Amino acid sequence: MTTYQDLLKQREALTEQIEQARKRETADAVARVRALMQEFHLSPSDIFPSGRKARAKGMGMKVKPKFRDPATGQTWTGRGKAPKWIAGRDRAAFLIR
């Protein structure tokens, strides 16, 4: 029968083996990625694009204004909090046709 202390020693040995295998396999993976990048002339930005290209469809699209203040010419799309010039008033009078 294996004792508690023996099992703890086995766990420490396994933990060390796991860490060594991880380092070795990580180094191999990085080498393969670098080779593929060189072969296909890729840059990090090709693999990990940044910016707004990855946005969901329809996100960030401009919306045409639906309402206009005749006094100032300011417009509002009808989305979000209503501006002070239209708040509490009949919106039909401010519709853009």
N, C-alpha and C positions, 0 to 999 in steps of 0.2 A: 504494500500500500504506500502511496506517495504522501509525504507529509506536506503540511501547509508551507513550510519554509522551502521545500523543494519546488513546489508549484510557483512560489514567488520568484525564485531564481530562474525558472523556466520562462516565466512571463517577462522578466527583464531581458533574457537572452532573445526571446521572440521580438520584443519591442525594438531591440537593437537591429535585428535582422530585417525587420519591417522598414525601419528608417533607412538602412543601407540600400535595400531593394528600391525604395521610393526614390532616393537620390539618383541611383543608377538609371532607373527607367525614365525619370524626369530628364536627365541629361540626354538620353537616347531620343526622347520625344522632341526636345529642343533642337537637337542636331537634324532630325528629319524635317522639322518645320523650316529650319534655316535652309536646308538643301532645296526644299520645294519652292521657297521664296526666291532663291537664286535661280532655279531652273525656269520659273515662270515670270521672272523679273517683277516680283510683287514687292510693294512697300507695306509697312505696318498700317498705313491709312487705307490700303486696299482690303486688308483683312479686318480691321477694326474701324469702320467709317464713323465719323462723328458728325455732329450737326443735326440738322432737321430732316435729313433724307430718310431716317428710320421712323418718322412719325406715322401714326395710323392714318388710313385713308380718310380724308375729310377734315382732318385736324388742321387748324390754323388757316383755313380758307377765309378770304375776305367776304363779308356779307354786305350787300348793298343797303344803304340807309333807306328806311321806310318813312321816317318823319323828319321834317325840317321846320326850324323856328324862323318864321318870316321876318322877324325883327333883326336877328343877328346872322341868319344863314347857317347856324349850327345844325348838324344832323345827328340822328340817332337811329340805330338799326332795329330797335325794339327788343334787344337782348340786354340782359343785365339790369342794373338799377337804372330807373328812369332819371334823366337829367332834371334839374330844378325847373327849367323853362317849360316842361311838359307835365311835371308831377301834379296830380290832382286835377288835371284839365281833360276835356274831351279830346281824345287823340285823333279823332276823325278830321278835325280841323287842321291838323298838322301833317296829314298823309301826303306823301309825294306821289303824284300821279304820272 
